[in-house]
Amino acid sequence: MTTPVAIELSPALEKIQLPSDQDATGRELGDDEMVQLAAAIESGTLTSTKGEFVKRLEKNFAQYMGSTHAHACSHGTAALHTAIAAIDPEPGDEIITTSITDMGALTPIIYQSAIPVFADVDPLTYNVTAETIEAALSDRTKAIMVTHLFGNPCRMAAIMELARGRGIPVIEDCAQAFGAEIDGRKVGRWGDIGCFSLQQGKHITTGEGGLVVSDDADLARRMFLFINKAWGYGDSKPDHYFLALNYRMNELTGAVAVAQLEKLADFVERRTRIAAALTAGLEDLPGLCTPAVDQNARHTYWKYCLRVDGAKFAGGIDGLARGLREREILCAPRYIQKPAFECQVLREQRTFGNSRFPFSLARPEAIDYRREKFPGTYAALASVLVLPLNEKYTDQHVSYVVDAIRDAANQLYLG
Ligand SMILES: *Cc1c(COP(=O)(O)O)cnc(C)c1O
């Protein structure tokens, strides 16, 4: 598929190690987290049912978001599962989602007996749009779940107009988009529920963790219950009201999250500044495009993506990626490699025993993954080159990345 090409570093380019979000080089975890964590341990209460830290996190996050309700949970995947459970689909109901997202956004749909129906994406932003969602609607559509991919907000005004017009609730997967805004409104505040992840590589982290927000008291109550085995804590006659799991965040995680949340606005600021510097340094390069961001949008750059015209570079997008990797830029061509529906679990409908449930209940059209239905998805994946980025990038790191990309691109450019 790709021709190996000799890639020589320009003598002027002195290789450096970039900070990584997988360890201390690229994460700001230190005294502030230690102080909170020590206080949690000293309290002797490590469960959020009795402790103070997760409650404080929920209060502070609701305030950060401007939402009425926030609940913490164990993972981003748990947050999305909690949101879907609150919507309470009937078996075989359809939830419209995106073909380019994390599997943690999809498996919860199936666990709640619903069918993920994939909307195509815009090949420039990699996000679903009102138009692609509309093409996936049916009379069985129970909810719409959008992912603000890489931190770039979906065009929510049009999506909400479509959804509200049909009375369909919207869940926003904001796992990659803390602090992102469109038309002056934060993502996670447009739909009925916003979901976030605190996994190692996200804007803020506790290793693992999740958050949900909502302004709807009934949905928020159901989410609180779903996280707590549906046990009615504080009720006069509590019981386990419905099928639910223990998805609670523990106090140790809550303590670290309280400290991380204090830094979020600063991290978002830094990421935005770093990305602007990358764009300024790269936008004139032929054969590739810097991120497509709407005028009215604030992209908060979980990752920084280049859109590459593979035909313009020796070895195509893989050749360019190899050139960058040789220069210590650990980039990922094609992001998740293939659309979500081509993953084994969805291809084989390998779910509960051999039942294929809930796909056994699906309309044929809802699980028709023919290539021609997804031109935007295939175009997006073929051209996207994902570059790492984190809050610890200094000006020196940024100029190195710019110089290294220019060096590799110039050498491989075919004209
Ligand atoms: C990370 C991520 C998730 C899953 O979150 P976890 O905390 O890893 O379970 C879901 N959706 C998107 C878009 C993500 O990036």
The ligand as a MOL file (V3000), in Angstrom:
LIG
                    3D

  0  0  0     0  0            999 V3000
M  V30 BEGIN CTAB
M  V30 COUNTS 15 15 0 0 0
M  V30 BEGIN ATOM
M  V30 1 C -12.6610 8.6960 26.0670 0
M  V30 2 C -13.9600 8.6910 25.3580 0
M  V30 3 C -15.0470 7.9500 25.8140 0
M  V30 4 C -14.9580 6.9410 26.9210 0
M  V30 5 O -14.5060 7.4300 28.1250 0
M  V30 6 P -13.7470 6.4250 29.1430 0
M  V30 7 O -13.5320 7.2990 30.3340 0
M  V30 8 O -12.4780 5.9980 28.4720 0
M  V30 9 O -14.6590 5.2940 29.4230 0
M  V30 10 C -16.2560 8.0920 25.1580 0
M  V30 11 N -16.3900 8.9050 24.1020 0
M  V30 12 C -15.3540 9.6060 23.6100 0
M  V30 13 C -15.5740 10.4900 22.4390 0
M  V30 14 C -14.0920 9.5090 24.2140 0
M  V30 15 O -13.0800 10.2070 23.7050 0
M  V30 END ATOM
M  V30 BEGIN BOND
M  V30 1 1 1 2
M  V30 2 1 2 3
M  V30 3 2 2 14
M  V30 4 1 3 4
M  V30 5 2 3 10
M  V30 6 1 4 5
M  V30 7 1 5 6
M  V30 8 2 6 7
M  V30 9 1 6 8
M  V30 10 1 6 9
M  V30 11 1 10 11
M  V30 12 2 11 12
M  V30 13 1 12 13
M  V30 14 1 12 14
M  V30 15 1 14 15
M  V30 END BOND
M  V30 END CTAB
M  END
